């Protein structure tokens, strides 16, 4: 299994001020919803990428890719059901969307590794900042959803595909695509912190 801990930038991803504030219940619901809308945009781009990857996937990879595609569709449906407020695409998110769309044109192996790296980095960041077990609001609901056993099982399967796909790439290519994902993930968390600090939890505000 490829280990993200060997890549530059991984450690920083697991020390996110936004997630620390979320754990301390210092993020407003409005700021959290703004961030979730940006995740919606990302999942839509991931859906496009996974559709492109499925068309090029070797036969033995297709079942897992179909499952990943289904999970993304379910994520988009789930986020739609939250009835989040309309928020424009943030510039940091647009860079990520452009990167994912660009992966639709590169070799399958590179897209496969990038897909796994995104899921792994996101999961590791959330796992490093578990929320209190108190019954809660939207943030608790989201954390339980994204840390569910089904999500972990898919992450394991994507890791298996990425390991096999990485053998078709040069080490520098693997380092390059994973490094770019980690950079974009870091920018995404900085965007989330911007939302949180721009809408501080004050009197009359509800926590996430």
C-alpha positions in Angstrom: 0.0 0.0 0.0 1.3 3.5 -0.8 1.9 5.5 2.4 1.2 9.2 2.3 3.4 9.7 5.4 6.4 9.5 3.1 5.3 12.5 1.1 6.2 16.1 1.8 3.2 18.0 3.0 1.4 15.1 4.6 2.2 16.1 8.2 1.0 19.6 7.7 -2.4 18.3 6.4 -3.0 16.7 9.8 -2.6 19.8 11.8 -5.4 21.9 10.4 -6.5 25.0 12.4 -10.0 24.8 10.8 -10.6 21.3 12.1 -9.2 22.2 15.5 -11.7 25.1 15.7 -14.4 22.7 14.6 -13.5 20.4 17.4 -13.6 23.2 19.9 -17.1 24.2 18.5 -15.8 27.6 17.4 -17.0 27.3 13.7 -20.3 28.9 12.9 -22.9 26.8 11.0 -22.8 29.4 8.2 -19.1 29.1 7.7 -19.3 25.3 7.8 -22.0 25.3 5.2 -20.0 27.5 2.9 -17.2 25.0 3.1 -19.6 22.1 2.4 -20.7 23.8 -0.7 -17.1 23.9 -1.9 -17.0 20.1 -1.2 -20.1 19.8 -3.4 -18.2 21.4 -6.3 -15.3 19.0 -5.7 -17.5 15.9 -5.6 -19.0 16.9 -9.0 -15.6 17.2 -10.5 -14.6 13.9 -8.9 -17.7 12.4 -10.5 -16.5 13.6 -13.9 -13.0 12.2 -13.3 -14.3 8.8 -12.1 -16.5 8.5 -15.2 -13.5 9.1 -17.4 -11.4 6.7 -15.4 -14.0 4.0 -15.6 -14.0 4.1 -19.4 -10.3 3.4 -19.4 -10.0 1.1 -16.4 -8.7 -2.4 -16.9 -11.4 -5.1 -16.4 -10.1 -6.1 -13.0 -10.4 -2.5 -11.7 -13.9 -1.8 -13.0 -16.0 -3.2 -10.1 -14.1 -1.0 -7.6 -14.3 2.0 -9.9 -18.1 1.5 -10.3 -18.4 1.4 -6.5 -16.4 4.6 -6.2 -18.6 6.2 -8.8 -21.7 5.1 -6.9 -20.4 6.5 -3.6 -19.7 9.8 -5.2 -23.3 10.0 -6.6 -24.6 9.1 -3.2 -22.4 11.9 -1.7 -23.8 14.4 -4.1 -27.4 13.3 -3.3 -26.6 13.5 0.4 -25.1 17.0 0.2 -28.1 18.1 -1.9 -30.5 16.9 0.8 -28.7 19.3 3.3 -30.2 22.2 1.3 -27.0 24.3 1.6 -27.0 28.0 0.7 -25.7 29.0 -2.7 -22.1 30.0 -2.6 -19.8 30.8 -5.6 -16.8 28.7 -6.4 -13.8 29.9 -4.3 -10.6 30.6 -6.2 -8.8 27.9 -4.3 -11.5 25.4 -5.1 -11.3 26.4 -8.8 -7.7 25.5 -8.9 -8.6 22.0 -7.6 -11.4 21.6 -10.1 -9.1 22.6 -12.9 -6.6 20.0 -11.7 -9.2 17.2 -11.6 -10.5 18.1 -15.0 -7.0 17.9 -16.3 -6.6 14.4 -15.0 -9.3 13.3 -17.4 -6.7 13.7 -20.2 -3.7 12.0 -18.5 -2.9 8.2 -18.4 -5.3 6.2 -16.3 -2.6 5.2 -13.8 -2.0 8.8 -12.9 -5.7 9.6 -12.4 -6.1 6.5 -10.3 -3.3 7.5 -8.0 -4.6 11.0 -7.7 -8.1 9.8 -6.8 -6.7 7.7 -4.0 -4.4 10.4 -2.7 -7.3 12.8 -2.4 -9.5 10.4 -0.4 -6.5 9.3 1.8 -5.4 12.9 2.6 -9.0 14.0 3.4 -9.6 10.9 5.6 -6.3 11.3 7.5 -7.0 15.0 8.2 -10.5 14.3 9.6 -9.2 11.3 11.6 -6.5 13.5 13.2 -9.2 15.8 14.7 -12.1 13.6 15.9 -15.1 15.5 17.1 -16.4 15.1 20.7 -18.9 12.3 21.1 -21.6 14.7 22.3 -24.8 14.7 20.3 -24.6 17.5 17.9 -25.3 19.5 14.8 -24.3 19.4 11.2 -20.6 18.9 11.8 -21.2 15.8 13.9 -23.5 14.4 11.2 -20.9 15.1 8.5 -18.1 13.6 10.5 -20.0 10.4 11.2 -20.9 10.1 7.6 -17.4 10.6 6.2 -15.8 8.3 8.8 -18.3 5.5 8.4 -16.9 1.9 7.9 -18.1 1.9 4.3 -16.0 5.0 3.5 -13.0 3.3 5.0 -13.6 0.1 3.0 -13.7 2.1 -0.2 -10.5 3.9 0.8 -8.8 0.5 1.2 -10.0 -0.6 -2.2 -8.8 2.6 -3.9 -5.5 2.2 -2.2 -5.1 -1.3 -3.8 -5.9 0.1 -7.2 -3.5 3.0 -6.7 -0.6 0.7 -5.7 -1.1 -1.4 -8.8 -1.4 1.6 -11.0 1.7 3.3 -9.6 3.8 0.5 -11.0 3.0 1.9 -14.4 4.4 5.3 -13.5 7.9 6.6 -12.8 8.6 7.4 -9.2 8.9 11.1 -10.2 5.4 10.9 -11.7 3.9 9.4 -8.5 5.7 12.1 -6.4 4.4 14.8 -8.7 0.8 13.9 -8.8 0.6 13.0 -5.1 2.5 16.2 -4.2 0.1 18.3 -6.2 -2.9 16.7 -4.5 -1.4 17.5 -1.1 -0.8 21.1 -2.1 -4.4 21.5 -3.2 -5.7 19.8 -0.1 -3.7 22.2 2.0 -5.1 25.2 0.1 -8.6 23.8 0.6 -8.2 23.7 4.4 -6.8 27.2 4.3 -10.0 28.2 2.4 -12.0 26.5 5.1 -10.2 28.5 7.8 -10.9 31.7 5.8 -14.6 30.9 6.0 -14.4 30.2 9.7 -12.4 33.4 10.6 -14.5 35.5 8.3 -17.7 34.5 10.1 -16.6 34.2 13.7 -19.0 32.5 16.1 -20.5 35.3 18.0 -23.7 36.2 19.8 -26.7 35.0 17.8 -24.7 32.6 15.7 -25.2 28.9 15.8 -22.3 26.5 15.9 -21.8 23.9 13.1 
